[in-house]
Amino acid sequence: MRRPTVALSVPSRSRVHTAAIMMAAQAVNLGSILLVTRLYTPAAFGRYATVAAVAAVAGAAGALRLDVAATTAADRDAAVLLRIAARLNGVVGVVVGLLAVAWAAVAGDLDRSALVEAVALGALTTALGLSGTMVYARVRDRRYRLVAVAKLVTTLVQTAAMVAFALPGDRSAAALLAAMALGYATGALLLFRPLRPAADVGVREVLRRHRPFMTASAPASLINGLTLNVPLFFAAAVSSVAAADLALALRVGALPSALLGQALMPILFGEIAHQLRSSPRRARTSYDRALVGLSVAGAVLLTLLAVGTHLAAPLVFGAEWAGAAAVLLLLLPFLVGQFAVVPLSQTLAGTGGNRQQLLWDVGRLLTTGLVFLPALADWISWSASLLVFSLAMVGWYGVHVLLTRAALTRACDVGDRHAGGERAAERPPDGGRVADRPVGTAQRSTVDPLTPVGSNLPAGEQV
């Protein structure tokens, strides 16, 4: 029997333009990487990458995902949620800056440069958080092109500031942090629109209605952020140069995902979500086909990128960055798995697998910590720990695929039972009419595969 063809909708011209702008922003990011390697030393870049990772984790989780809640909330609630989220971003930035000062004082390194770095860290944390909050606010308004333009402007300002700060001779980690903060602050200002919450809306009532975002989504976001940055923290414990090599390798290796994944993710999930409502079996077929295609494409693209970077790194980045090319080769399995699974990662949330997603995040975080601890104890080399980490992450991505396919299979079974119930209702066994039933008791699926959830909305890598 011939299988029905799965038709994909053609993206609109506006969506194509938005994707093109996002790709342009990633191209600017690539140019900034080349400038960084020429203007800043590996030690300065490694220090910057480690401190910026702290800002990324705190900035992403600081709003307690109330900005995400605003995307699906009623108008009256959304204004309150966004205002609270923006205030939390500012508070978290101040707290992070003060903690950085306290850490430097305890370590005995409190001097002018440490104070400047702490101020830059606090500013970056606030700017990152506000930028994310404003992005969700404009996503609620469906201003997708404006979000893409803000992303492009952010990268342009960051690159220009990075060069401007380096020209007078200040090529420190604090200069890079300040450039990054300036870029995100500019993007947040571009997206900002004044909000006036209704006077009769109680803050406590609004927070109570959206409590799951604070109790489930915020911890999941924090766990995901830690998982993404724990390798960098361990690398910094080894040396700033090791952190620089890892950070550069991750940036170069993430380029294919950034260029293609951001454009493919909404299209793929949009089609699968539509098929989950209409024909769950087609959704599983679409998922499998997309996974195979992304796996093959990722293996080819990333292998070429890793080998090309290894051969050209001394010429393109400089001889002192040759270690980053070797790290990129070690991370190749992890990057291929990321390229294949991340664009489809929202499917598990779309089928209601929030608990499985959270357990998967926790397991991946614990595995990451266990993999790198032997390297700190000098039981294995740093290179060996990177390879073990890469292979372990491939295993966890495989687990995510199995969880998603199992969830899609359950959705198929529910859809079949629902369809069978409808057919039985249309053809009563006694030949008579269907017995009347009270209003509101019609048979429904016990699983809504598209229930809006907050614990698995995009944040950073998405998986």
C-alpha positions in Angstrom: 0.0 0.0 0.0 1.4 3.3 -1.0 2.0 5.8 1.8 0.4 9.2 1.6 2.8 12.0 0.7 3.5 14.3 3.6 3.1 17.8 2.2 5.1 20.6 3.7 3.7 24.1 3.7 5.6 26.8 1.8 7.0 29.4 4.2 5.8 33.0 3.6 8.0 35.7 2.2 8.1 37.4 5.5 9.3 34.3 7.2 12.0 33.8 4.6 13.2 37.4 5.1 13.3 36.9 8.8 15.4 33.7 8.4 17.7 35.6 6.1 18.2 38.4 8.6 19.0 35.8 11.3 21.5 34.1 9.0 23.1 37.5 8.4 23.5 38.0 12.1 25.3 34.6 12.4 27.5 35.6 9.5 28.5 38.7 11.5 29.2 36.4 14.4 31.6 34.5 12.3 33.4 37.7 11.3 33.6 38.7 15.0 35.2 35.3 15.8 37.9 36.0 13.3 38.5 39.5 14.8 38.6 38.1 18.3 41.4 35.7 17.5 43.4 38.4 15.9 42.9 41.1 18.5 42.7 39.2 21.8 44.9 36.6 23.3 43.6 33.1 24.1 44.0 33.8 27.9 41.8 36.9 27.7 39.2 35.2 25.5 39.1 32.2 27.8 38.5 34.4 30.8 35.8 36.3 28.9 34.1 33.1 27.8 34.0 31.7 31.3 32.7 34.9 32.9 30.2 35.4 30.1 28.9 31.9 30.7 28.0 32.9 34.3 26.1 35.9 32.9 24.3 33.7 30.4 23.1 31.2 33.0 22.0 33.9 35.5 20.5 36.1 32.8 18.4 33.4 31.2 17.0 32.1 34.5 16.7 35.5 36.3 13.2 36.3 35.1 11.9 33.0 36.4 10.5 32.4 32.9 7.7 34.9 33.6 8.6 36.5 30.2 7.9 33.1 28.6 4.6 33.0 30.4 3.6 36.4 28.9 3.7 35.0 25.4 0.5 32.9 26.0 -1.1 34.9 28.8 -4.1 37.3 28.5 -3.3 40.9 27.8 -4.0 42.0 31.3 -1.6 39.4 32.7 1.1 39.8 30.1 1.8 43.4 31.0 2.3 42.5 34.6 4.4 39.5 33.9 6.7 41.4 31.5 7.2 44.3 34.0 8.1 41.9 36.8 10.5 40.0 34.5 12.2 43.2 33.6 12.7 44.2 37.2 14.0 40.8 38.1 16.6 41.1 35.3 17.9 44.3 36.9 18.0 42.8 40.4 19.8 39.6 39.2 22.4 41.7 37.4 23.1 43.8 40.6 23.3 40.6 42.7 25.7 38.9 40.2 28.0 41.9 40.2 28.1 42.1 44.0 28.8 38.4 44.2 31.7 38.8 41.7 33.2 41.6 43.9 32.8 39.4 47.0 34.4 36.4 45.2 37.4 38.6 44.2 37.7 39.8 47.8 37.7 36.3 49.2 40.3 35.2 46.7 42.5 38.2 47.5 42.3 39.5 43.9 40.2 42.6 44.5 41.8 45.4 42.5 40.7 47.9 39.9 40.6 45.4 37.1 38.5 43.0 39.2 36.0 45.8 40.0 35.8 46.7 36.3 35.2 43.1 35.4 32.5 42.7 38.1 30.7 45.8 36.9 30.9 44.5 33.3 29.6 41.1 34.4 26.6 42.7 36.2 25.8 44.9 33.2 26.0 41.9 30.9 23.8 39.8 33.1 21.1 42.6 33.1 21.4 43.2 29.4 21.1 39.6 28.5 18.1 39.2 30.7 16.4 42.3 29.4 17.1 41.4 25.8 15.5 38.0 26.3 12.5 39.5 28.0 12.0 42.0 25.2 12.3 39.2 22.6 9.5 37.3 24.2 7.4 40.5 24.4 7.8 41.1 20.7 7.2 37.4 19.9 3.9 37.8 21.7 3.1 40.6 19.3 4.3 38.4 16.4 7.0 41.0 15.5 9.4 38.3 14.3 11.2 40.5 11.8 11.8 43.1 14.4 13.3 40.4 16.6 15.6 39.3 13.8 16.7 42.9 13.1 17.4 43.4 16.8 19.6 40.3 16.7 21.5 41.6 13.7 22.0 45.0 15.4 23.1 43.3 18.5 25.9 41.4 16.7 27.0 44.5 14.8 27.2 46.7 17.9 29.1 43.9 19.7 31.6 43.6 16.9 32.1 47.3 16.6 32.6 47.8 20.3 35.0 44.9 20.5 37.2 46.5 17.9 36.8 50.0 19.4 37.8 48.8 22.9 40.8 46.9 21.5 42.3 49.8 19.5 43.5 51.9 22.5 45.2 48.8 23.9 42.6 47.5 26.3 42.4 43.9 25.2 41.2 42.4 28.4 38.3 40.1 29.3 36.5 43.1 30.8 36.6 44.8 27.4 35.0 41.9 25.7 32.3 41.7 28.4 31.6 45.4 28.1 31.3 45.0 24.3 28.9 42.1 24.7 26.8 44.0 27.3 26.6 47.1 25.0 25.3 45.0 22.1 22.6 43.2 24.1 21.5 46.5 25.7 21.2 48.1 22.2 19.0 45.1 21.1 16.9 45.4 24.2 16.3 49.1 23.6 15.4 48.4 20.0 12.7 45.9 21.1 11.4 48.0 24.1 7.8 49.2 24.1 6.3 50.9 27.1 3.9 48.7 29.1 1.0 50.0 31.3 -0.6 47.3 33.4 -4.2 47.7 34.2 -4.7 49.3 37.6 -7.2 46.6 38.8 -4.9 43.6 38.1 -3.4 42.1 41.3 0.2 41.0 41.1 -0.3 38.1 43.4 -3.2 36.7 41.5 -1.2 37.0 38.2 1.7 35.2 39.7 -0.5 32.5 41.2 -2.1 31.8 37.8 1.4 31.4 36.2 3.1 29.6 39.1 4.1 26.5 36.9 6.5 28.7 35.0 8.3 29.6 38.1 8.2 26.2 39.7 8.9 24.0 36.7 10.1 26.0 33.7 12.6 28.2 35.6 14.4 25.2 37.2 14.5 23.5 33.8 15.9 26.6 32.2 18.6 26.8 34.9 19.5 23.1 34.4 19.7 23.5 30.7 21.9 26.6 31.0 24.3 24.9 33.4 24.5 21.8 31.2 25.5 24.0 28.3 28.2 25.8 30.2 29.5 23.3 32.7 32.2 22.1 30.2 33.5 25.7 30.0 33.6 26.0 33.8 35.7 22.8 34.0 37.9 24.0 31.2 38.5 27.3 33.1 39.6 25.2 36.1 42.2 23.6 33.9 43.5 26.8 32.4 42.2 29.9 30.7 43.8 28.7 27.4 41.9 25.4 27.7 38.7 27.5 28.2 39.6 29.6 25.1 40.2 26.6 22.9 36.9 25.0 24.0 34.9 28.2 23.6 36.2 28.9 20.2 35.7 25.3 19.1 32.1 25.4 20.3 31.5 28.7 18.5 32.9 27.5 15.2 31.1 24.1 15.5 27.8 25.7 16.3 27.8 27.8 13.1 25.9 25.2 11.0 23.3 24.8 13.7 23.0 28.5 14.1 22.7 29.2 10.4 20.3 26.3 9.5 18.8 25.2 12.8 17.2 28.6 13.7 15.5 28.6 10.3 14.4 25.0 10.3 13.2 24.7 13.9 10.0 26.7 13.6 9.1 25.1 10.2 9.7 21.5 11.3 7.9 21.9 14.6 5.1 23.8 13.0 4.5 20.9 10.6 4.8 18.2 13.2 2.5 20.1 15.6 -0.1 20.4 12.8 0.1 16.7 12.1 -0.2 15.9 15.8 -3.6 17.5 15.7 -4.7 16.0 12.4 -2.8 12.7 11.8 -0.3 11.6 14.6 1.1 8.8 12.4 2.1 11.3 9.8 3.8 13.3 12.6 6.0 10.3 13.5 6.9 9.7 9.9 7.8 13.4 9.5 9.9 13.2 12.6 11.8 10.2 11.4 12.5 11.6 8.0 13.6 14.9 9.3 15.9 13.2 11.8 17.6 11.1 9.2 18.0 14.1 6.8 19.5 16.3 9.6 21.8 13.5 10.7 23.3 13.0 7.3 23.5 16.7 6.6 25.1 17.3 10.0 27.7 14.5 9.6 28.8 15.9 6.2 28.8 19.6 7.0 30.4 19.3 10.4 33.0 16.8 9.2 34.1 19.1 6.4 34.1 22.1 8.9 36.1 20.3 11.5 38.7 19.0 9.0 38.9 22.3 7.2 39.3 24.2 10.5 42.0 21.8 11.6 44.0 22.4 8.4 43.4 26.1 8.2 43.4 27.2 11.8 47.1 28.4 11.9 46.5 30.5 8.9 43.0 31.8 9.7 43.1 32.2 13.5 46.8 32.2 14.2 49.2 29.6 15.5 48.3 30.1 19.1 44.7 28.9 18.3 45.7 25.5 16.9 44.4 23.8 20.1 40.9 24.9 19.3 41.0 23.0 16.0 42.0 19.8 17.8 39.2 20.3 20.3 36.7 20.8 17.4 37.7 17.3 16.1 37.1 15.8 19.5 33.7 17.4 19.8 32.6 16.3 16.3 30.2 13.5 17.5 28.6 15.8 20.0 28.1 18.5 17.4 26.6 16.2 14.9 24.1 14.9 17.4 23.3 18.5 18.4 22.7 19.4 14.8 20.3 16.5 14.2 18.3 16.6 17.4 18.0 20.2 18.4 15.8 21.4 15.5 13.3 18.7 16.5 13.7 18.9 20.2 10.4 20.8 20.8 8.5 17.7 19.6 8.8 16.0 23.0 7.3 19.0 24.7 4.6 19.2 22.1 3.5 15.6 23.0 3.3 16.5 26.7 6.6 14.9 27.7 7.6 17.6 30.2 8.6 15.2 33.0 10.7 13.2 30.6 12.4 16.3 29.3 13.3 17.5 32.8 14.7 14.1 33.8 16.7 14.1 30.6 18.1 17.5 31.3 19.1 16.4 34.9 20.7 13.2 33.6 22.7 15.1 31.0 23.9 17.6 33.6 25.0 14.9 36.0 26.8 13.0 33.3 28.7 16.1 32.2 29.9 16.7 35.7 31.0 13.1 36.2 32.8 13.1 32.8 35.1 16.0 33.6 35.8 15.3 37.3 38.5 12.7 36.5 40.4 15.3 34.4 40.5 17.7 37.3 41.9 14.9 39.5 44.5 14.1 36.8 43.2 10.6 36.3 42.8 11.2 32.6 43.9 13.9 30.2 41.8 16.9 29.3 41.6 15.7 25.7 40.4 12.3 26.7 37.7 13.9 28.9 36.5 16.0 26.0 36.2 12.9 23.8 34.3 11.0 26.5 32.0 14.0 27.0 31.3 14.1 23.2 30.5 10.4 23.0 28.3 10.6 26.2 26.3 13.5 24.8 25.7 11.4 21.6 24.2 8.7 23.9 22.0 11.3 25.6 20.8 12.6 22.3 19.9 9.1 21.3 17.9 8.8 24.5 16.1 12.0 23.6 15.2 10.5 20.2 13.8 7.3 21.9 11.8 9.3 24.3 10.3 11.5 21.5 9.5 8.5 19.3 7.8 6.8 22.3 5.8 9.9 22.9 4.8 10.1 19.2 3.8 6.4 19.3 1.5 7.1 22.3 0.0 10.0 20.4 -0.7 7.6 17.5 -2.4 5.1 19.8 -4.5 7.8 21.4 -5.4 9.1 17.9 -6.4 5.6 16.8 -8.6 5.1 19.8 -10.2 8.5 19.3 -10.9 7.8 15.7 -12.3 4.3 16.5 -14.6 5.9 19.1 -15.9 8.4 16.6 -16.5 5.6 14.0 -18.4 3.6 16.6 -20.5 6.6 17.5 -21.4 7.1 13.9 -22.4 3.5 13.4 -24.3 2.2 16.5 -24.3 -1.6 16.8 -28.1 -1.8 17.3 -28.7 0.2 14.1 -30.5 2.9 16.1 -29.6 6.4 16.7 -26.8 7.4 19.0 -28.1 7.9 22.5 -28.3 11.5 23.6 -25.6 12.5 26.1 -25.4 15.6 28.3 -23.7 18.6 26.8 -20.0 18.7 27.6 -19.5 14.9 27.9 -18.5 14.2 24.4 -15.6 11.7 24.1 -12.2 13.4 24.0 -8.7 12.3 23.9 -7.2 12.1 27.4 -3.9 13.5 26.1 -3.7 16.9 24.4 -0.4 16.7 22.6 -0.3 20.5 22.1 -1.0 21.7 25.6 1.1 24.9 26.1 3.9 24.2 28.5 6.6 26.5 29.8 9.2 24.1 31.0 10.6 23.3 27.5 10.3 26.5 25.6 13.5 27.6 23.7 16.3 28.8 25.8 19.8 28.7 24.3 20.6 25.4 22.7 17.0 24.0 23.2 18.2 20.7 24.2 
